[in-house]
Structure formats: structure tokens, C-alpha cells
């Protein structure tokens, strides 16, 4: 019984936990790309769009 629990714990730590972390990271990347796309489409001039593409952190509204 202890061996079974040890295997379950190892699966949780080395398999499930990295999958959860990867899902959070991928979700954050997708969210940031959507925010950047929204800011780019909201830009009124080509210069604003280029400035947002070059320095996205400065264009946070």
C-alpha cells in the first residue's frame, strides 16, 4: 500500500504539477497576445501601431 501511495505522489509531483504550470504559462501568453492585438487595432495612426509593436509596455492604457 505504501508503494502505491508513493507512486501516486510521484505522479502528482512530477507529471500533474508541471502540466498545471504549463497551462498557466500558456494561458498568460495567450492573454498577453490578445491584449497586444487589441491595443494595436485600437491605434488610430500607423505611428501609434508601430510604437506599440516596438514598446508594448509603454503603451499600456
MARROZA-570847 format. One line per field, with one value per residue (C-alpha): y, z, x; residue number from 1. Coordinates in nm, 2 decimals, m for minus. Layout:
# residues N
yy: c(Y  ...)
zz: c(Z  ...)
xx: c(X  ...)
tilo: c(NUM  ...)
//
This chain:
# residues 61
yy: c(0.00  0.24  0.18  0.26  0.59  0.67  0.62  0.83  1.11  1.10  1.12  1.42  1.60  1.51  1.48  1.67  1.97  2.06  2.03  2.28  2.52  2.48  2.55  2.87  2.99  2.92  3.10  3.41  3.42  3.39  3.66  3.90  3.84  3.92  4.24  4.34  4.28  4.49  4.78  4.75  4.76  5.05  5.26  5.55  5.60  5.39  5.56  5.45  5.10  5.09  5.24  4.98  4.70  4.83  4.91  4.73  4.80  5.18  5.16  5.01  5.21)
zz: c(0.00  0.08  m0.26  m0.44  m0.24  m0.32  m0.69  m0.68  m0.50  m0.75  m1.04  m0.88  m0.83  m1.15  m1.40  m1.29  m1.14  m1.44  m1.66  m1.44  m1.45  m1.83  m1.87  m1.66  m1.86  m2.20  m2.07  m1.97  m2.31  m2.50  m2.27  m2.34  m2.71  m2.71  m2.52  m2.76  m3.06  m2.90  m2.85  m3.20  m3.35  m3.13  m3.25  m3.47  m3.67  m3.82  m3.59  m3.28  m3.41  m3.47  m3.13  m2.96  m3.15  m3.05  m2.69  m2.57  m2.20  m2.26  m2.44  m2.15  m2.11)
xx: c(0.00  0.28  0.44  0.11  0.08  0.44  0.38  0.07  0.25  0.54  0.29  0.13  0.46  0.64  0.35  0.04  0.21  0.42  0.11  m0.07  0.22  0.25  m0.12  m0.09  0.21  0.04  m0.28  m0.07  0.10  m0.23  m0.39  m0.09  m0.11  m0.48  m0.42  m0.15  m0.37  m0.65  m0.41  m0.28  m0.63  m0.73  m0.43  m0.55  m0.24  0.03  0.29  0.09  0.07  0.45  0.52  0.30  0.48  0.82  0.75  0.43  0.49  0.49  0.15  m0.04  m0.36)
tilo: c(1  2  3  4  5  6  7  8  9  10  11  12  13  14  15  16  17  18  19  20  21  22  23  24  25  26  27  28  29  30  31  32  33  34  35  36  37  38  39  40  41  42  43  44  45  46  47  48  49  50  51  52  53  54  55  56  57  58  59  60  61)
//
